[in-house]
């Protein structure tokens, strides 16, 4: 169960699937924790991942972080990870928030304009959706109103089932 000390309309979700990080991923994580320090940061992963590298980096930050765990199968391939992001199960875990920002560690946060973009009341901000990218939207950083995304995702892919 996710318990947060601070209240917010938005949280930063960082998917993690490997125990070792490159230097650029470490820089991305540190920058995200520093710049978006006024938002809850929630790592999503599976219970078997050794998260000690992430925990060590987070110890150097005043940022409060939490972990949410999903089935390991969701992190076994890009296709399965996209199934997670397109499932109602994923978004229901963030029902405390109006918005979520999904920050991949291949992206870099330059400035904290998250409150501004949440106030714009957009349903989705990120890479354009195309019909040839199954899972669409690209990587990097994207966000939106979590309550709208599962219905949109189901319409786009015709799926809403757990990964097995």
DAJO-V758944 format. One line per field, one symbol per residue. ss: DSSP state (A for helix, B for strand, O for the rest). phi: phi as a letter, one per 20 degrees, with the letter a starting at -180 (. if undefined). burial: 1 if it has 24 or more other C-alpha atoms within 12 Angstrom, else 0. A space follows every 50 residues. Layout:
# DAJO-V758944
ss = ???
phi = ???
burial = ???
This chain:
# DAJO-V758944
ss = OOOOOOOOOBBBBBBOOOOOOOAAAAAAAAAAAAAOOOOBBBBBBOOOOO OAAAAAAAAOOOOOBBBBBOOAAAAOOAAAAAAAAOOAAAAAOOOOOOBB BBBOOOOOOOOOOAAAAAAOOOOBBOOOOOOOOOOOOOOOBBBBBAAAAA AAAAAAAOOOOOOO
phi = .eccfddbeccdddfcbceddffffffffffgfffdfecfdcedadfeff dffffffffedffecccddcgggfdebfffffgffddfgffffdffdecc dedffedceebedffgffffmffbcrffecfeefokmmdmcbarfffefg ffffffdmcacfec
burial = 00000000111111111100000011011111111111111111110010 10010011000011111111100110000111111111111111001111 11111111100001001100001110000000001111111111111111 01100010110010
